Amino acid sequence: MSTSTAETIADIVIPDTALVRDVTAYIRDTEDDLLYHHSRRVYLFGALHARRRGLRPDMELLYTGAMFHDIGLTDGYRDSQLRFEVDGANAARDFLLQRGIDEASAKLVWLGIALHTTPGVPEFLEPEVAGVIAGVETDVVGIGVDLLSAEQIAAVTAAHPRPDFKNRILQAFADGNLHRPASTFGNMNADVLAHYDPSYVRADFVEIIRNNSWPE
């Protein structure tokens, strides 16, 4: 299908394909406005950073990774004990495989979502993986904002606004992880629980090593 009528934001095209339309409809029905608009910004910022770095991701796969990356925070996963990132990765992979996307492509999307809170690694992997964390880092932490133009940022945030985003996304992280505190060990969501759950006790890696069953 021609992308001539595709939506364009900050000179980034939202591919006008059946898969992208399915992803958009599914996420719009599953996530609230906060996560939906955040996920769209992640795609747009990730695509802008990929372009800046000379990377050429498959835009359908980048879009899918960006749109599914926080679905594990939603109500449907309140009984899961997996990392929320893995819940999202599994959901995206299943969604793609059910629509006839090949295993290798689905694995790229899986990796992009599973690693999106593990900085220092994904940027060295495939463009579809690197793009998701680049978008997340810009929208949540502010990393790379200064590498984008004021016009690009204004276009993205005009299309997908950020009202009280910092407080609201932190609350979403807390709500999505309070029931599975063990899953936050070794990742940044331990910091979230330390702020939002007075009863939370952070696991200590040093003490885990010192107190394990090995005699030496």
NUVEX-115390 format. One record per residue: residue in one letter; chain; z, y negated, x negated of N, C-alpha, C in turn. Coordinates in steps of 0.2 Angstrom, whole numbers, plus 5000, padded with zeros to 4 digits. Atoms other than C-alpha are relative to their C-alpha. Layout:
% NUVEX-115390
+------+------+------+------+------+------+------+------+------+------+------+
| code | unit |  nc3 |  nc2 |  nc1 | cac3 | cac2 | cac1 |  cc3 |  cc2 |  cc1 |
+------+------+------+------+------+------+------+------+------+------+------+
|    A |    A |    Z |    Y |    X |    Z |    Y |    X |    Z |    Y |    X |
...
+------+------+------+------+------+------+------+------+------+------+------+
% end
This chain:
% NUVEX-115390
+------+------+------+------+------+------+------+------+------+------+------+
| code | unit |  nc3 |  nc2 |  nc1 | cac3 | cac2 | cac1 |  cc3 |  cc2 |  cc1 |
+------+------+------+------+------+------+------+------+------+------+------+
|    M |    A | 5000 | 5006 | 4996 | 5000 | 5000 | 5000 | 5000 | 4994 | 4996 |
|    S |    A | 5000 | 5006 | 5004 | 4996 | 4983 | 4994 | 5007 | 4996 | 5000 |
|    T |    A | 4994 | 5004 | 5001 | 5011 | 4972 | 4988 | 4999 | 4993 | 5001 |
|    S |    A | 5002 | 5007 | 4999 | 5002 | 4956 | 4993 | 5004 | 4996 | 5005 |
|    T |    A | 4995 | 5004 | 4995 | 5014 | 4952 | 5007 | 5007 | 5001 | 4998 |
|    A |    A | 4993 | 4998 | 5002 | 5029 | 4958 | 4998 | 5004 | 4993 | 4999 |
|    E |    A | 4996 | 5006 | 5001 | 5044 | 4946 | 4997 | 5001 | 4999 | 4993 |
|    T |    A | 4999 | 5002 | 5007 | 5046 | 4937 | 4981 | 5006 | 4995 | 5000 |
|    I |    A | 4995 | 5004 | 5001 | 5062 | 4929 | 4975 | 5001 | 4999 | 4993 |
|    A |    A | 4999 | 5001 | 5007 | 5064 | 4920 | 4958 | 4994 | 5003 | 4996 |
|    D |    A | 5006 | 4997 | 5003 | 5046 | 4927 | 4954 | 5001 | 5007 | 4999 |
|    I |    A | 4999 | 4993 | 5000 | 5053 | 4944 | 4956 | 4998 | 5003 | 5007 |
|    V |    A | 5003 | 4997 | 4994 | 5044 | 4955 | 4969 | 5005 | 5006 | 5003 |
|    I |    A | 4997 | 4994 | 4997 | 5053 | 4966 | 4981 | 4995 | 5005 | 5003 |
|    P |    A | 5006 | 4996 | 4998 | 5041 | 4980 | 4982 | 4999 | 5002 | 5007 |
|    D |    A | 5001 | 4999 | 4993 | 5033 | 4982 | 4999 | 4997 | 5008 | 5001 |
|    T |    A | 5002 | 4993 | 5000 | 5033 | 5001 | 4999 | 5005 | 5004 | 5006 |
|    A |    A | 4996 | 4997 | 4995 | 5040 | 5014 | 5012 | 5007 | 5002 | 4997 |
|    L |    A | 4993 | 4999 | 5002 | 5054 | 5019 | 5000 | 5004 | 4994 | 4999 |
|    V |    A | 4996 | 5006 | 5000 | 5060 | 5002 | 4997 | 5002 | 4998 | 5007 |
|    R |    A | 4998 | 5002 | 4993 | 5060 | 4998 | 5016 | 5005 | 5005 | 5002 |
|    D |    A | 4994 | 4996 | 4998 | 5070 | 5014 | 5019 | 5006 | 4999 | 4996 |
|    V |    A | 4994 | 5001 | 5004 | 5082 | 5010 | 5005 | 5004 | 4994 | 5003 |
|    T |    A | 4998 | 5006 | 4998 | 5084 | 4992 | 5012 | 5004 | 5002 | 5007 |
|    A |    A | 4997 | 4998 | 4993 | 5087 | 4999 | 5030 | 5006 | 5004 | 5000 |
|    Y |    A | 4994 | 4996 | 5000 | 5099 | 5012 | 5025 | 5006 | 4996 | 4997 |
|    I |    A | 4994 | 5004 | 5003 | 5110 | 5000 | 5014 | 5002 | 4995 | 5005 |
|    R |    A | 4998 | 5006 | 4995 | 5109 | 4986 | 5027 | 5005 | 5003 | 5006 |
|    D |    A | 4996 | 4997 | 4995 | 5116 | 4999 | 5040 | 5007 | 5002 | 4997 |
|    T |    A | 4994 | 4997 | 5003 | 5129 | 5006 | 5028 | 5005 | 4995 | 4997 |
|    E |    A | 4996 | 5005 | 5004 | 5136 | 4991 | 5018 | 5001 | 4994 | 5004 |
|    D |    A | 4999 | 5006 | 4997 | 5144 | 4975 | 5024 | 4995 | 4995 | 4997 |
|    D |    A | 5004 | 5005 | 5003 | 5136 | 4958 | 5020 | 5002 | 4999 | 4993 |
|    L |    A | 4998 | 5002 | 5007 | 5146 | 4956 | 5004 | 4996 | 5005 | 4995 |
|    L |    A | 5003 | 4996 | 5005 | 5140 | 4972 | 4996 | 4992 | 5000 | 5000 |
|    Y |    A | 5007 | 5000 | 4999 | 5122 | 4971 | 5003 | 4997 | 4994 | 4996 |
|    H |    A | 5003 | 5006 | 5004 | 5119 | 4953 | 4996 | 5002 | 5001 | 4993 |
|    H |    A | 4998 | 4999 | 5007 | 5128 | 4958 | 4980 | 4995 | 5005 | 4997 |
|    S |    A | 5005 | 4995 | 5002 | 5116 | 4973 | 4978 | 4993 | 4997 | 4999 |
|    R |    A | 5006 | 5003 | 5001 | 5101 | 4963 | 4981 | 5000 | 4995 | 4994 |
|    R |    A | 4999 | 5004 | 5006 | 5107 | 4950 | 4968 | 4999 | 5004 | 4993 |
|    V |    A | 5000 | 4995 | 5006 | 5110 | 4965 | 4956 | 4992 | 5002 | 4998 |
|    Y |    A | 5008 | 4998 | 5001 | 5091 | 4970 | 4958 | 4997 | 4994 | 4997 |
|    L |    A | 5004 | 5006 | 5002 | 5085 | 4952 | 4956 | 5002 | 4998 | 4993 |
|    F |    A | 4997 | 5002 | 5006 | 5096 | 4948 | 4941 | 4998 | 5005 | 4995 |
|    G |    A | 5002 | 4995 | 5005 | 5092 | 4965 | 4933 | 4993 | 5000 | 4998 |
|    A |    A | 5007 | 5000 | 5001 | 5074 | 4963 | 4935 | 4998 | 4994 | 4995 |
|    L |    A | 5001 | 5006 | 5005 | 5075 | 4945 | 4927 | 5002 | 5002 | 4993 |
|    H |    A | 4998 | 4998 | 5007 | 5084 | 4952 | 4912 | 4995 | 5005 | 4997 |
|    A |    A | 5005 | 4995 | 5003 | 5072 | 4967 | 4910 | 4994 | 4996 | 4998 |
|    R |    A | 5005 | 5003 | 5002 | 5058 | 4955 | 4910 | 5001 | 4996 | 4994 |
|    R |    A | 4998 | 5004 | 5006 | 5067 | 4944 | 4897 | 5000 | 5004 | 4994 |
|    R |    A | 5000 | 4995 | 5006 | 5069 | 4959 | 4886 | 4994 | 5003 | 4999 |
|    G |    A | 5007 | 4996 | 5001 | 5051 | 4965 | 4888 | 5000 | 5007 | 5003 |
|    L |    A | 5000 | 4994 | 4997 | 5056 | 4980 | 4898 | 4996 | 5001 | 5006 |
|    R |    A | 5005 | 4999 | 4995 | 5045 | 4987 | 4911 | 5003 | 5006 | 5005 |
|    P |    A | 4997 | 4995 | 4995 | 5056 | 4997 | 4924 | 4995 | 5002 | 5006 |
|    D |    A | 5003 | 4999 | 4993 | 5049 | 5006 | 4939 | 5004 | 4996 | 5005 |
|    M |    A | 4997 | 5004 | 4996 | 5053 | 4993 | 4951 | 5003 | 5003 | 5007 |
|    E |    A | 4997 | 4996 | 4994 | 5056 | 5005 | 4966 | 5007 | 5003 | 4998 |
|    L |    A | 4994 | 4996 | 5003 | 5069 | 5015 | 4955 | 5005 | 4995 | 4999 |
|    L |    A | 4995 | 5005 | 5002 | 5077 | 4999 | 4949 | 5003 | 4998 | 5007 |
|    Y |    A | 4997 | 5002 | 4994 | 5079 | 4993 | 4967 | 5004 | 5005 | 5003 |
|    T |    A | 4996 | 4994 | 4997 | 5086 | 5010 | 4973 | 5007 | 5000 | 4996 |
|    G |    A | 4993 | 5000 | 5004 | 5099 | 5010 | 4959 | 5004 | 4994 | 5002 |
|    A |    A | 4996 | 5006 | 4999 | 5104 | 4992 | 4962 | 5003 | 5000 | 5007 |
|    M |    A | 4998 | 5000 | 4993 | 5105 | 4994 | 4981 | 5005 | 5005 | 5002 |
|    F |    A | 4995 | 4995 | 4999 | 5115 | 5010 | 4980 | 5006 | 5000 | 4996 |
|    H |    A | 4995 | 4999 | 5005 | 5126 | 5006 | 4966 | 5008 | 4999 | 5002 |
|    D |    A | 4993 | 5001 | 4998 | 5142 | 5001 | 4976 | 5001 | 5004 | 5007 |
|    I |    A | 4999 | 4996 | 4994 | 5139 | 5013 | 4991 | 5007 | 5004 | 5000 |
|    G |    A | 4994 | 4996 | 5000 | 5154 | 5023 | 4985 | 5006 | 4996 | 5002 |
|    L |    A | 4995 | 5004 | 4998 | 5165 | 5008 | 4989 | 5001 | 5000 | 5008 |
|    T |    A | 5000 | 5001 | 4993 | 5161 | 5010 | 5008 | 5005 | 5005 | 5003 |
|    D |    A | 4995 | 4996 | 4997 | 5172 | 5018 | 5021 | 4998 | 5008 | 5000 |
|    G |    A | 5002 | 4993 | 5000 | 5162 | 5034 | 5021 | 5003 | 5004 | 4994 |
|    Y |    A | 4997 | 4996 | 5006 | 5170 | 5039 | 5004 | 5007 | 4999 | 4999 |
|    R |    A | 4993 | 5001 | 5000 | 5188 | 5035 | 5008 | 5004 | 5007 | 4998 |
|    D |    A | 4997 | 4993 | 5002 | 5192 | 5054 | 5005 | 4998 | 5003 | 4994 |
|    S |    A | 5002 | 4997 | 5006 | 5183 | 5056 | 4989 | 5005 | 4999 | 4994 |
|    Q |    A | 4996 | 5000 | 5006 | 5192 | 5059 | 4973 | 4996 | 4999 | 4994 |
|    L |    A | 5004 | 5002 | 5006 | 5177 | 5056 | 4962 | 5000 | 4993 | 4998 |
|    R |    A | 5001 | 5007 | 5001 | 5173 | 5040 | 4953 | 4995 | 4997 | 5005 |
|    F |    A | 5005 | 5002 | 4995 | 5165 | 5029 | 4966 | 4993 | 4999 | 4997 |
|    E |    A | 5006 | 5001 | 5003 | 5151 | 5026 | 4954 | 4996 | 5007 | 5001 |
|    V |    A | 5003 | 4994 | 4999 | 5147 | 5045 | 4955 | 4999 | 5001 | 5007 |
|    D |    A | 5002 | 4999 | 4992 | 5148 | 5045 | 4974 | 4994 | 4996 | 5001 |
|    G |    A | 5006 | 5004 | 4999 | 5135 | 5031 | 4973 | 4994 | 5004 | 4997 |
|    A |    A | 5006 | 4997 | 5003 | 5124 | 5040 | 4961 | 4998 | 5007 | 5003 |
|    N |    A | 5002 | 4995 | 4996 | 5125 | 5056 | 4971 | 4996 | 4999 | 5006 |
|    A |    A | 5003 | 5002 | 4993 | 5120 | 5047 | 4987 | 4993 | 4998 | 4998 |
|    A |    A | 5007 | 5002 | 5001 | 5105 | 5039 | 4979 | 4996 | 5006 | 4998 |
|    R |    A | 5004 | 4994 | 5002 | 5099 | 5055 | 4971 | 4998 | 5004 | 5006 |
|    D |    A | 5002 | 4996 | 4994 | 5100 | 5064 | 4987 | 4995 | 4997 | 5004 |
|    F |    A | 5004 | 5004 | 4996 | 5092 | 5050 | 4996 | 4992 | 5001 | 4997 |
|    L |    A | 5007 | 5000 | 5003 | 5077 | 5050 | 4984 | 4997 | 5007 | 5000 |
|    L |    A | 5003 | 4994 | 5000 | 5075 | 5069 | 4983 | 4998 | 5002 | 5007 |
|    Q |    A | 5002 | 4999 | 4993 | 5075 | 5070 | 5002 | 4993 | 4997 | 5002 |
|    R |    A | 5006 | 5004 | 4998 | 5060 | 5058 | 5002 | 4994 | 5002 | 4995 |
|    G |    A | 5005 | 4998 | 5004 | 5050 | 5068 | 4989 | 4999 | 4997 | 4993 |
|    I |    A | 5000 | 5003 | 5007 | 5054 | 5058 | 4973 | 5002 | 5006 | 4995 |
|    D |    A | 4999 | 4995 | 5005 | 5054 | 5069 | 4958 | 5007 | 5000 | 4997 |
|    E |    A | 4993 | 5000 | 5003 | 5070 | 5075 | 4949 | 5001 | 4995 | 4994 |
|    A |    A | 4999 | 5004 | 5006 | 5067 | 5065 | 4933 | 5001 | 4993 | 5002 |
|    S |    A | 4999 | 5007 | 4997 | 5066 | 5049 | 4943 | 5006 | 4999 | 5003 |
|    A |    A | 4993 | 5000 | 4996 | 5081 | 5053 | 4954 | 5005 | 5000 | 4994 |
|    K |    A | 4995 | 5000 | 5005 | 5090 | 5057 | 4938 | 5001 | 4993 | 4996 |
|    L |    A | 5000 | 5007 | 5002 | 5086 | 5039 | 4931 | 5005 | 4996 | 5004 |
|    V |    A | 4996 | 5004 | 4996 | 5093 | 5031 | 4946 | 5008 | 5003 | 5000 |
|    W |    A | 4994 | 4997 | 5001 | 5108 | 5043 | 4945 | 5004 | 4997 | 4994 |
|    L |    A | 4997 | 5003 | 5006 | 5112 | 5037 | 4928 | 5001 | 4993 | 5000 |
|    G |    A | 4999 | 5007 | 5000 | 5110 | 5019 | 4931 | 5006 | 4998 | 5004 |
|    I |    A | 4994 | 5001 | 4996 | 5123 | 5020 | 4945 | 5006 | 5002 | 4997 |
|    A |    A | 4994 | 4997 | 5002 | 5135 | 5032 | 4937 | 5003 | 4996 | 4994 |
|    L |    A | 4998 | 5003 | 5006 | 5135 | 5021 | 4921 | 5001 | 4992 | 5001 |
|    H |    A | 5001 | 5007 | 4999 | 5135 | 5004 | 4929 | 5007 | 4996 | 4999 |
|    T |    A | 4994 | 5003 | 5002 | 5154 | 5001 | 4925 | 5002 | 5002 | 4993 |
|    T |    A | 4999 | 4997 | 5007 | 5152 | 5008 | 4907 | 4996 | 4996 | 4995 |
|    P |    A | 5004 | 5005 | 5005 | 5146 | 4993 | 4896 | 5000 | 5003 | 4993 |
|    G |    A | 5001 | 4998 | 5007 | 5140 | 4996 | 4879 | 4995 | 5006 | 4999 |
|    V |    A | 5004 | 4994 | 5000 | 5129 | 5011 | 4883 | 4994 | 4999 | 5004 |
|    P |    A | 5006 | 5000 | 4996 | 5117 | 5009 | 4897 | 4994 | 4995 | 4998 |
|    E |    A | 5005 | 5005 | 5003 | 5108 | 4994 | 4889 | 4995 | 5003 | 4995 |
|    F |    A | 5004 | 4997 | 5005 | 5101 | 5006 | 4876 | 4996 | 5006 | 5003 |
|    L |    A | 5004 | 4994 | 4997 | 5094 | 5019 | 4889 | 4994 | 4997 | 5004 |
|    E |    A | 5006 | 5002 | 4997 | 5079 | 5018 | 4900 | 5000 | 4994 | 5004 |
|    P |    A | 5000 | 5006 | 4997 | 5074 | 5002 | 4908 | 5003 | 5000 | 5007 |
|    E |    A | 4997 | 4999 | 4993 | 5079 | 5008 | 4926 | 5008 | 5000 | 4999 |
|    V |    A | 4993 | 5000 | 5001 | 5096 | 5011 | 4919 | 5003 | 4994 | 4997 |
|    A |    A | 4998 | 5006 | 5003 | 5098 | 4996 | 4908 | 5000 | 4994 | 5005 |
|    G |    A | 5001 | 5005 | 4995 | 5092 | 4985 | 4923 | 5006 | 4999 | 5004 |
|    V |    A | 4995 | 5000 | 4996 | 5106 | 4990 | 4934 | 5006 | 4997 | 4997 |
|    I |    A | 4994 | 5003 | 5002 | 5120 | 4986 | 4923 | 4999 | 4993 | 4998 |
|    A |    A | 5001 | 5007 | 5002 | 5112 | 4970 | 4917 | 5001 | 4995 | 5006 |
|    G |    A | 4999 | 5004 | 4994 | 5112 | 4964 | 4935 | 5007 | 5000 | 5002 |
|    V |    A | 4992 | 5000 | 4999 | 5130 | 4970 | 4938 | 5004 | 4995 | 4996 |
|    E |    A | 4996 | 5004 | 5004 | 5136 | 4961 | 4923 | 4999 | 4993 | 5001 |
|    T |    A | 5001 | 5007 | 4998 | 5128 | 4945 | 4928 | 5003 | 4998 | 5006 |
|    D |    A | 4997 | 5002 | 4993 | 5133 | 4945 | 4946 | 5008 | 5000 | 5000 |
|    V |    A | 4993 | 4999 | 5000 | 5151 | 4951 | 4943 | 5004 | 4996 | 4995 |
|    V |    A | 4996 | 5002 | 5006 | 5156 | 4946 | 4926 | 4998 | 4993 | 4997 |
|    G |    A | 5003 | 5006 | 5003 | 5144 | 4932 | 4922 | 4997 | 5000 | 4993 |
|    I |    A | 5003 | 4999 | 5006 | 5137 | 4940 | 4907 | 4992 | 4999 | 5001 |
|    G |    A | 5007 | 5001 | 5000 | 5119 | 4934 | 4904 | 4998 | 4994 | 5005 |
|    V |    A | 5002 | 5006 | 4995 | 5120 | 4919 | 4917 | 4997 | 4995 | 4996 |
|    D |    A | 5003 | 5006 | 5005 | 5116 | 4907 | 4902 | 4993 | 5002 | 4998 |
|    L |    A | 5006 | 4998 | 5002 | 5101 | 4917 | 4898 | 4994 | 4999 | 5006 |
|    L |    A | 5004 | 5001 | 4995 | 5093 | 4914 | 4915 | 4999 | 4992 | 5002 |
|    S |    A | 5001 | 5007 | 4998 | 5086 | 4897 | 4921 | 5004 | 4998 | 5006 |
|    A |    A | 4996 | 5002 | 4995 | 5095 | 4886 | 4933 | 4996 | 5001 | 5007 |
|    E |    A | 5004 | 4999 | 4994 | 5080 | 4888 | 4945 | 5000 | 5007 | 5002 |
|    Q |    A | 4999 | 4993 | 4998 | 5081 | 4907 | 4944 | 5006 | 5001 | 5004 |
|    I |    A | 4994 | 4999 | 4997 | 5099 | 4907 | 4948 | 5000 | 4997 | 5007 |
|    A |    A | 5000 | 5003 | 4994 | 5097 | 4895 | 4962 | 4996 | 5003 | 5005 |
|    A |    A | 5004 | 4996 | 4995 | 5083 | 4905 | 4970 | 5003 | 5006 | 5002 |
|    V |    A | 4996 | 4994 | 4999 | 5093 | 4921 | 4969 | 5006 | 4999 | 5005 |
|    T |    A | 4994 | 5002 | 4996 | 5109 | 4913 | 4976 | 4998 | 4997 | 5007 |
|    A |    A | 5002 | 5003 | 4994 | 5099 | 4904 | 4990 | 4998 | 5005 | 5005 |
|    A |    A | 5002 | 4994 | 4996 | 5092 | 4920 | 4996 | 5006 | 5005 | 5002 |
|    H |    A | 4994 | 4995 | 4999 | 5108 | 4930 | 4994 | 5006 | 4996 | 4998 |
|    P |    A | 4995 | 5004 | 5002 | 5123 | 4918 | 4994 | 5006 | 5004 | 4998 |
|    R |    A | 4994 | 4997 | 5003 | 5140 | 4921 | 4985 | 5006 | 4997 | 5003 |
|    P |    A | 4994 | 5003 | 4998 | 5153 | 4914 | 4997 | 5007 | 5004 | 4998 |
|    D |    A | 4993 | 4997 | 5003 | 5171 | 4917 | 4989 | 4999 | 5007 | 4997 |
|    F |    A | 5002 | 4994 | 5002 | 5162 | 4931 | 4980 | 5006 | 5004 | 4995 |
|    K |    A | 4995 | 4997 | 5005 | 5175 | 4934 | 4966 | 5006 | 5003 | 5003 |
|    N |    A | 4994 | 4997 | 4996 | 5190 | 4937 | 4978 | 4997 | 5006 | 5004 |
|    R |    A | 5002 | 4995 | 4995 | 5180 | 4947 | 4990 | 4997 | 5006 | 4996 |
|    I |    A | 5002 | 4994 | 5004 | 5172 | 4959 | 4977 | 5006 | 5003 | 4997 |
|    L |    A | 4994 | 4996 | 5002 | 5189 | 4962 | 4969 | 5003 | 5004 | 5005 |
|    Q |    A | 4997 | 4997 | 4994 | 5196 | 4966 | 4986 | 4996 | 5007 | 5001 |
|    A |    A | 5004 | 4994 | 4998 | 5181 | 4978 | 4989 | 5001 | 5006 | 4994 |
|    F |    A | 4999 | 4996 | 5005 | 5184 | 4986 | 4972 | 5007 | 5004 | 5001 |
|    A |    A | 4993 | 4997 | 4999 | 5203 | 4989 | 4976 | 4999 | 5004 | 5006 |
|    D |    A | 5000 | 4996 | 4994 | 5199 | 4995 | 4994 | 4996 | 5007 | 4998 |
|    G |    A | 5003 | 4994 | 5001 | 5187 | 5008 | 4987 | 5003 | 5005 | 4995 |
|    N |    A | 4996 | 4996 | 5006 | 5199 | 5014 | 4973 | 5007 | 5002 | 5001 |
|    L |    A | 4993 | 4999 | 4999 | 5216 | 5013 | 4980 | 5002 | 5008 | 5001 |
|    H |    A | 4999 | 4993 | 4998 | 5215 | 5031 | 4987 | 4999 | 5005 | 4994 |
|    R |    A | 5002 | 4995 | 5006 | 5209 | 5039 | 4970 | 5002 | 4996 | 4994 |
|    P |    A | 4998 | 5004 | 5006 | 5219 | 5030 | 4956 | 4998 | 5004 | 4994 |
|    A |    A | 5001 | 4996 | 5006 | 5216 | 5045 | 4944 | 4992 | 4998 | 4998 |
|    S |    A | 5007 | 5001 | 5001 | 5197 | 5041 | 4945 | 4999 | 4994 | 4996 |
|    T |    A | 5001 | 5006 | 5003 | 5200 | 5024 | 4937 | 5002 | 5000 | 4992 |
|    F |    A | 4998 | 4999 | 5007 | 5206 | 5031 | 4920 | 4994 | 4999 | 4996 |
|    G |    A | 5005 | 5001 | 5005 | 5196 | 5024 | 4906 | 4994 | 4996 | 5002 |
|    N |    A | 5005 | 5004 | 4998 | 5186 | 5012 | 4916 | 5003 | 4993 | 5003 |
|    M |    A | 4997 | 5006 | 4998 | 5188 | 4994 | 4922 | 5004 | 4999 | 5007 |
|    N |    A | 4997 | 5000 | 4994 | 5194 | 4998 | 4939 | 5008 | 5002 | 5000 |
|    A |    A | 4993 | 5000 | 5001 | 5211 | 5002 | 4932 | 5003 | 4993 | 5000 |
|    D |    A | 4997 | 5007 | 5000 | 5213 | 4984 | 4929 | 5001 | 4997 | 5007 |
|    V |    A | 5000 | 5002 | 4993 | 5209 | 4981 | 4948 | 5006 | 5003 | 5003 |
|    L |    A | 4994 | 4997 | 4997 | 5223 | 4993 | 4953 | 5006 | 4997 | 4998 |
|    A |    A | 4994 | 5003 | 5003 | 5235 | 4986 | 4941 | 5002 | 4993 | 5004 |
|    H |    A | 4999 | 5006 | 4996 | 5233 | 4969 | 4951 | 5001 | 5001 | 5007 |
|    Y |    A | 5000 | 5000 | 4993 | 5231 | 4975 | 4968 | 5005 | 5006 | 5003 |
|    D |    A | 4996 | 4995 | 4998 | 5243 | 4990 | 4969 | 5007 | 5000 | 4996 |
|    P |    A | 4994 | 5000 | 5004 | 5261 | 4987 | 4964 | 5003 | 5007 | 4998 |
|    S |    A | 4997 | 4993 | 5001 | 5265 | 5006 | 4964 | 4995 | 5003 | 4994 |
|    Y |    A | 5005 | 4997 | 5004 | 5250 | 5009 | 4952 | 5003 | 5001 | 4993 |
|    V |    A | 4998 | 5000 | 5007 | 5255 | 5016 | 4935 | 4994 | 5003 | 4996 |
|    R |    A | 5006 | 4998 | 5004 | 5241 | 5016 | 4922 | 5001 | 5006 | 4995 |
|    A |    A | 4999 | 4994 | 5005 | 5238 | 5032 | 4912 | 4999 | 4997 | 4993 |
|    D |    A | 5000 | 5003 | 5007 | 5240 | 5029 | 4894 | 4997 | 5006 | 4995 |
|    F |    A | 5003 | 4995 | 5004 | 5228 | 5038 | 4883 | 5004 | 5002 | 4994 |
|    V |    A | 4996 | 4998 | 5005 | 5239 | 5038 | 4868 | 5005 | 5005 | 5002 |
|    E |    A | 4995 | 4995 | 4998 | 5253 | 5046 | 4877 | 4997 | 5007 | 5003 |
|    I |    A | 5003 | 4994 | 4998 | 5241 | 5059 | 4885 | 4999 | 5004 | 4993 |
|    I |    A | 5001 | 4996 | 5006 | 5236 | 5064 | 4867 | 5007 | 5002 | 4997 |
|    R |    A | 4994 | 4998 | 5003 | 5254 | 5064 | 4861 | 5004 | 5005 | 5004 |
|    N |    A | 4996 | 4996 | 4996 | 5261 | 5074 | 4875 | 4996 | 5006 | 5003 |
|    N |    A | 5004 | 4994 | 4997 | 5247 | 5087 | 4878 | 5003 | 5006 | 4996 |
|    S |    A | 4997 | 4993 | 5001 | 5250 | 5106 | 4875 | 4999 | 5002 | 4993 |
|    W |    A | 5001 | 4998 | 5007 | 5244 | 5106 | 4857 | 5006 | 4999 | 4996 |
|    P |    A | 4994 | 5001 | 5004 | 5258 | 5108 | 4844 | 4999 | 4995 | 4995 |
|    E |    A | 5001 | 5005 | 5005 | 5250 | 5097 | 4832 | 4994 | 4996 | 5001 |
+------+------+------+------+------+------+------+------+------+------+------+
% end
